[in-house]
Amino acid sequence: MNILIIGVGGQGTLLASKVIGQVAAGSGYDVKVSEVHGMAQRGGSVETYVRFSKERVYSPILDLGGADIILACELLEAYRGLPYLKRGGRVIANTQRLDPMPVLTGAAAYPEDITGKLRRAGVSVTAVDAYEAAVNSGGDKVVNVALMGVLSGFMDFTEREWTGAISESVPPKFLDMNLTAFEAGRRLNRELD
């Protein structure tokens, strides 16, 4: 399983990759997690990779067309990550719009109908308002965890495995908010049916 986690600096892509990696490793998979790629400290695009298998995984890096799933904390980032998705792959994207610097300066326009463009490219798209789920869970900094809740509905790991990995990865004072956001994401996934 190859997962690309993509967003902008400050959206928690590194935490998401750590949690997903812990869940997979705890289930006996060989796991490789990449370091952050991008301009995290400047609000730029950031991507991390999680790769796991029952066989040996030799590299954390994904090739173009190699991702089974793209987990995107922002809609334009989902679209930017599309070349990494393999045929038949799935995009799980937060519908929140965060304008990149070229849009803010007027040098470029934010693309219209990104979800439609993804679907027309033949991609399975799960687009959810993870930002609202996060805010309703106690804070806008847990969008990544709400998205992991959505992701969990497409994977075979148990809820206990997910919440255990979150509990090990999040400071105790933020744990309740993160667990609430994770459950909100699981509800969003169930509501897709």
C-alpha positions as CSV (number, residue, x, y, z in Angstrom):
1,M,0.0,0.0,0.0
2,N,1.4,3.4,-1.0
3,I,-0.1,6.6,0.4
4,L,0.8,10.2,-0.5
5,I,-0.1,12.7,2.2
6,I,-0.2,16.2,0.8
7,G,-1.1,19.6,2.1
8,V,0.4,22.9,3.0
9,G,2.8,23.8,5.8
10,G,1.2,23.5,9.2
11,Q,-1.6,21.0,8.2
12,G,0.0,18.1,9.9
13,T,1.1,15.9,7.0
14,L,4.0,14.6,9.1
15,L,1.8,13.6,12.0
16,A,-0.5,11.8,9.6
17,S,2.3,9.9,8.1
18,K,3.6,9.0,11.5
19,V,0.2,7.7,12.7
20,I,-0.5,5.7,9.5
21,G,3.0,4.2,9.7
22,Q,2.5,3.2,13.4
23,V,-0.9,1.6,12.6
24,A,0.6,-0.5,9.8
25,A,3.8,-1.4,11.7
26,G,1.6,-2.5,14.7
27,S,-0.2,-4.9,12.3
28,G,3.0,-6.5,11.2
29,Y,3.7,-4.7,8.0
30,D,7.2,-3.5,6.9
31,V,6.8,0.3,6.8
32,K,8.8,3.1,5.3
33,V,7.8,6.7,5.9
34,S,9.4,9.6,4.0
35,E,10.6,12.8,5.5
36,V,8.8,16.0,4.6
37,H,9.3,17.3,1.1
38,G,8.4,20.9,0.5
39,M,8.3,24.4,2.1
40,A,6.6,23.5,5.3
41,Q,7.8,26.6,7.2
42,R,6.6,29.0,4.5
43,G,3.1,27.7,4.1
44,G,4.0,25.9,0.8
45,S,3.1,22.5,-0.5
46,V,4.3,19.6,1.6
47,E,4.2,15.9,0.9
48,T,5.1,12.8,2.7
49,Y,4.8,9.2,1.7
50,V,3.9,6.1,3.7
51,R,4.6,2.7,2.1
52,F,3.8,-0.6,3.7
53,S,3.7,-4.3,2.8
54,K,3.9,-7.8,4.2
55,E,7.0,-8.1,2.0
56,R,10.1,-5.9,2.5
57,V,9.7,-2.2,1.5
58,Y,13.0,-0.9,0.3
59,S,12.3,2.8,-0.1
60,P,10.0,5.4,1.3
61,I,9.8,7.3,-2.0
62,L,6.9,7.0,-4.3
63,D,7.2,7.1,-8.1
64,L,4.8,8.9,-10.3
65,G,1.7,6.7,-10.8
66,G,2.6,4.7,-7.7
67,A,0.1,5.9,-5.0
68,D,-2.9,3.8,-4.1
69,I,-4.3,6.7,-2.1
70,I,-3.8,10.4,-1.9
71,L,-4.8,11.9,1.4
72,A,-5.0,15.7,0.8
73,C,-5.5,18.3,3.5
74,E,-6.4,20.9,0.8
75,L,-8.3,20.5,-2.5
76,L,-5.7,22.1,-4.8
77,E,-3.0,20.0,-3.3
78,A,-5.1,16.9,-4.2
79,Y,-5.1,18.1,-7.8
80,R,-1.3,18.7,-7.7
81,G,-0.7,15.2,-6.4
82,L,-2.8,13.6,-9.2
83,P,0.3,12.5,-11.2
84,Y,1.3,10.3,-8.3
85,L,-1.9,8.3,-8.2
86,K,-2.1,5.0,-9.9
87,R,-4.9,4.0,-12.2
88,G,-7.9,3.0,-10.0
89,G,-6.5,4.9,-7.0
90,R,-8.5,7.0,-4.6
91,V,-8.2,10.6,-3.5
92,I,-9.5,11.5,-0.1
93,A,-9.5,15.3,0.1
94,N,-10.5,18.1,2.4
95,T,-12.7,20.5,0.5
96,Q,-11.1,23.5,2.3
97,R,-9.5,26.1,0.0
98,L,-6.3,27.7,1.0
99,D,-5.0,30.0,-1.6
100,P,-1.3,29.6,-2.5
101,M,1.0,32.6,-2.8
102,P,0.5,33.0,-6.6
103,V,-3.3,33.3,-6.1
104,L,-2.9,35.7,-3.2
105,T,-0.6,38.0,-5.2
106,G,-2.9,37.8,-8.3
107,A,-0.3,36.1,-10.5
108,A,-2.6,33.0,-10.9
109,A,-6.2,32.0,-10.4
110,Y,-7.4,29.2,-8.2
111,P,-8.7,26.4,-10.5
112,E,-12.4,25.9,-10.7
113,D,-14.2,22.6,-10.0
114,I,-11.2,20.7,-8.8
115,T,-13.4,17.8,-7.6
116,G,-15.0,17.5,-11.0
117,K,-11.6,17.6,-12.7
118,L,-10.4,14.8,-10.5
119,R,-13.5,12.7,-11.3
120,R,-13.2,13.4,-15.0
121,A,-9.7,12.0,-14.8
122,G,-11.2,8.7,-13.7
123,V,-10.3,9.0,-10.1
124,S,-12.3,7.7,-7.1
125,V,-12.8,10.9,-5.1
126,T,-13.9,11.2,-1.5
127,A,-14.3,14.9,-0.9
128,V,-15.3,15.9,2.6
129,D,-15.4,19.1,4.7
130,A,-12.7,17.9,7.2
131,Y,-12.1,21.6,8.3
132,E,-15.7,21.8,9.6
133,A,-15.3,18.4,11.3
134,A,-12.1,19.6,12.9
135,V,-13.5,22.9,14.1
136,N,-16.5,21.1,15.6
137,S,-14.1,18.8,17.3
138,G,-12.4,21.6,19.1
139,G,-9.9,23.2,16.7
140,D,-8.9,23.8,13.1
141,K,-5.5,22.1,13.7
142,V,-6.9,18.6,13.6
143,V,-8.0,18.5,9.9
144,N,-5.4,15.9,9.3
145,V,-6.8,13.6,12.0
146,A,-10.4,14.0,10.7
147,L,-9.1,12.9,7.3
148,M,-7.4,9.9,8.9
149,G,-10.8,9.0,10.3
150,V,-12.2,9.1,6.7
151,L,-9.2,7.1,5.5
152,S,-9.7,4.5,8.2
153,G,-13.0,3.5,6.6
154,F,-11.1,2.4,3.5
155,M,-8.5,0.3,5.3
156,D,-8.6,-3.0,7.3
157,F,-7.1,-1.7,10.5
158,T,-9.3,-1.6,13.6
159,E,-10.5,1.5,15.3
160,R,-8.5,0.5,18.4
161,E,-5.3,0.3,16.3
162,W,-5.9,3.9,14.9
163,T,-6.8,5.4,18.3
164,G,-3.8,3.7,19.9
165,A,-1.4,5.2,17.3
166,I,-3.0,8.6,17.7
167,S,-2.7,8.4,21.5
168,E,1.0,7.6,21.2
169,S,1.6,10.4,18.7
170,V,-0.3,13.4,20.2
171,P,0.5,15.3,23.4
172,P,-1.9,14.4,26.2
173,K,-3.4,17.9,26.4
174,F,-4.5,17.6,22.7
175,L,-5.5,13.9,22.8
176,D,-9.3,14.3,23.4
177,M,-9.6,16.9,20.5
178,N,-7.7,14.6,18.2
179,L,-9.7,11.5,19.1
180,T,-12.9,13.5,18.6
181,A,-11.7,14.6,15.2
182,F,-10.8,11.1,14.3
183,E,-14.3,9.9,15.2
184,A,-15.8,12.8,13.2
185,G,-13.9,11.6,10.2
186,R,-15.2,8.1,10.6
187,R,-18.7,9.5,10.7
188,L,-18.1,11.4,7.5
189,N,-16.9,8.1,5.9
190,R,-20.0,6.3,7.1
191,E,-22.2,9.1,5.7
192,L,-20.8,8.5,2.2
193,D,-22.8,5.3,1.9
